[in-house]
Amino acid sequence: MLKRVIYCLFLSLLSGCETTGDPTTGGLYGWSEEKAKQRQAQLNRRVVDIEAQMNAIEEENQELESDKVQLTQLIVIQSEKLNALIASHDALLGKIETYKGLERINQTKISQLKTRYPWLGLSREEVLRQFQEAASESRQQQMLNQLESELESLAQEIDMIL
């Protein structure tokens, strides 16, 4: 029995000293310190590579975050400009409608004036020709007085329009 205890103790010590550090080889035999060092170096290189990739990804994320902030600010500025343009557009549409209404009113008044004073539609030469065709000097004076009064009333109406 003592032999068995000693034998078990010996096997325990032997297995503790001979256990491999390389999980791929395993077992009590075939442990290679060189393979373990290579494996450790390979794992260290992998860690360094992964850390470098993580750093590159973090830098890229920071750049993207910076771009996002800049683009967000640009969107806010452009939105404000767009809102100002929309408000300006709406104001201009209102002015256009107002001016269209005023134009219709003015066209109506011009038509009324041309109906009331037919000579307004004539050229200057035509008015002079009609004036010269008048039979007498008194008729010419009457026409001249009539034209002057019409011009005065026309000037007053134009002043009221403006």
C-alpha positions as CSV (number, residue, x, y, z in Angstrom):
1,M,0.0,0.0,0.0
2,L,2.8,2.3,0.7
3,K,4.2,1.5,-2.7
4,R,0.9,2.5,-4.2
5,V,0.9,5.8,-2.4
6,I,4.5,6.5,-3.4
7,Y,3.7,5.4,-6.9
8,C,0.7,7.8,-7.1
9,L,2.7,10.6,-5.6
10,F,5.5,10.0,-8.2
11,L,3.0,10.1,-11.0
12,S,1.4,13.3,-9.7
13,L,4.8,15.0,-9.5
14,L,5.8,13.7,-12.9
15,S,2.5,14.9,-14.5
16,G,2.8,18.3,-12.8
17,C,6.3,18.8,-14.2
18,E,5.6,17.5,-17.6
19,T,2.2,19.2,-18.4
20,T,2.4,21.2,-21.6
21,G,1.9,24.9,-21.9
22,D,0.7,24.5,-25.4
23,P,-3.0,23.4,-25.5
24,T,-2.6,22.1,-29.1
25,T,-0.2,19.3,-28.2
26,G,-1.7,18.4,-24.8
27,G,-0.8,15.4,-22.8
28,L,2.2,14.6,-20.7
29,Y,4.6,14.0,-23.6
30,G,5.5,16.1,-26.6
31,W,5.7,19.4,-24.7
32,S,7.9,21.9,-26.6
33,E,8.9,25.1,-25.0
34,E,9.9,26.5,-28.5
35,K,6.4,25.8,-29.8
36,A,4.9,27.4,-26.7
37,K,7.0,30.5,-27.3
38,Q,6.1,30.6,-31.0
39,R,2.4,30.3,-30.1
40,Q,2.7,33.0,-27.5
41,A,4.5,35.3,-30.0
42,Q,1.8,34.6,-32.5
43,L,-0.9,35.4,-30.0
44,N,0.9,38.6,-29.1
45,R,1.2,39.6,-32.7
46,R,-2.5,38.9,-33.2
47,V,-3.3,41.1,-30.1
48,V,-1.1,43.9,-31.5
49,D,-2.8,43.6,-34.9
50,I,-6.3,43.6,-33.3
51,E,-5.4,46.6,-31.2
52,A,-4.1,48.4,-34.3
53,Q,-7.4,47.6,-36.1
54,M,-9.3,48.9,-33.1
55,N,-7.3,52.1,-33.0
56,A,-7.9,52.6,-36.7
57,I,-11.7,51.9,-36.2
58,E,-11.8,54.4,-33.3
59,E,-10.0,57.1,-35.4
60,E,-12.4,56.4,-38.2
61,N,-15.4,56.6,-35.8
62,Q,-14.1,60.0,-34.5
63,E,-13.7,61.3,-38.0
64,L,-17.2,60.1,-38.9
65,E,-18.6,61.7,-35.7
66,S,-16.8,65.0,-36.5
67,D,-18.3,64.8,-40.1
68,K,-21.7,64.1,-38.6
69,V,-21.5,67.1,-36.3
70,Q,-20.4,69.3,-39.3
71,L,-23.1,67.9,-41.5
72,T,-25.7,68.4,-38.8
73,Q,-24.7,72.1,-38.4
74,L,-24.8,72.5,-42.2
75,I,-28.3,71.0,-42.3
76,V,-29.5,73.4,-39.6
77,I,-28.0,76.4,-41.6
78,Q,-29.4,75.2,-44.9
79,S,-32.8,74.6,-43.2
80,E,-32.9,78.1,-41.9
81,K,-32.0,79.5,-45.3
82,L,-34.7,77.3,-46.9
83,N,-37.3,78.6,-44.4
84,A,-36.3,82.2,-45.2
85,L,-36.5,81.6,-48.9
86,I,-40.0,80.0,-48.5
87,A,-41.2,82.9,-46.4
88,S,-39.7,85.3,-49.1
89,H,-41.4,83.3,-51.8
90,D,-44.8,83.5,-50.1
91,A,-44.4,87.2,-49.6
92,L,-43.5,87.7,-53.2
93,L,-46.6,85.6,-54.3
94,G,-48.7,87.9,-52.2
95,K,-47.2,91.0,-53.8
96,I,-47.7,89.5,-57.2
97,E,-51.4,89.0,-56.5
98,T,-51.7,92.5,-55.2
99,Y,-50.1,94.0,-58.3
100,K,-52.2,91.8,-60.6
101,G,-55.3,93.3,-58.9
102,L,-53.9,96.8,-59.3
103,E,-53.1,96.2,-62.9
104,R,-56.7,95.0,-63.6
105,I,-58.0,98.2,-61.9
106,N,-55.6,100.4,-63.9
107,Q,-56.5,98.7,-67.2
108,T,-60.2,99.2,-66.5
109,K,-59.5,102.9,-65.8
110,I,-57.4,103.3,-68.9
111,S,-60.2,101.7,-71.0
112,Q,-62.7,104.1,-69.5
113,L,-60.5,107.1,-70.2
114,K,-60.0,106.0,-73.8
115,T,-63.8,105.6,-74.2
116,R,-64.4,109.0,-72.6
117,Y,-61.6,110.7,-74.6
118,P,-61.3,108.9,-77.9
119,W,-58.4,111.1,-79.0
120,L,-56.2,109.3,-76.4
121,G,-56.0,106.3,-78.7
122,L,-54.8,108.4,-81.6
123,S,-51.3,109.3,-82.4
124,R,-50.0,112.8,-82.0
125,E,-50.0,113.4,-85.7
126,E,-53.6,112.2,-86.0
127,V,-54.7,114.7,-83.3
128,L,-52.9,117.5,-85.0
129,R,-54.4,116.6,-88.4
130,Q,-57.9,116.6,-86.9
131,F,-57.2,119.9,-85.2
132,Q,-56.0,121.4,-88.5
133,E,-59.1,120.2,-90.3
134,A,-61.4,122.2,-88.0
135,A,-63.3,124.7,-90.1
136,S,-62.9,127.9,-88.2
137,E,-60.5,129.4,-85.8
138,S,-63.2,129.5,-83.1
139,R,-63.7,125.8,-83.6
140,Q,-60.0,125.3,-83.2
141,Q,-60.1,127.4,-80.0
142,Q,-63.0,125.3,-78.7
143,M,-61.2,122.1,-79.5
144,L,-58.1,123.5,-77.9
145,N,-60.0,124.4,-74.7
146,Q,-61.7,121.1,-74.7
147,L,-58.4,119.3,-75.1
148,E,-56.8,121.3,-72.3
149,S,-59.7,120.6,-69.9
150,E,-59.6,116.9,-70.8
151,L,-55.8,116.9,-70.2
152,E,-56.3,118.6,-66.8
153,S,-59.0,116.1,-65.8
154,L,-56.8,113.3,-67.2
155,A,-53.9,114.5,-65.2
156,Q,-56.1,114.6,-62.1
157,E,-57.3,111.1,-62.7
158,I,-53.7,109.9,-63.3
159,D,-52.6,111.5,-60.0
160,M,-55.5,109.6,-58.3
161,I,-54.4,106.4,-59.8
162,L,-50.8,106.8,-58.6
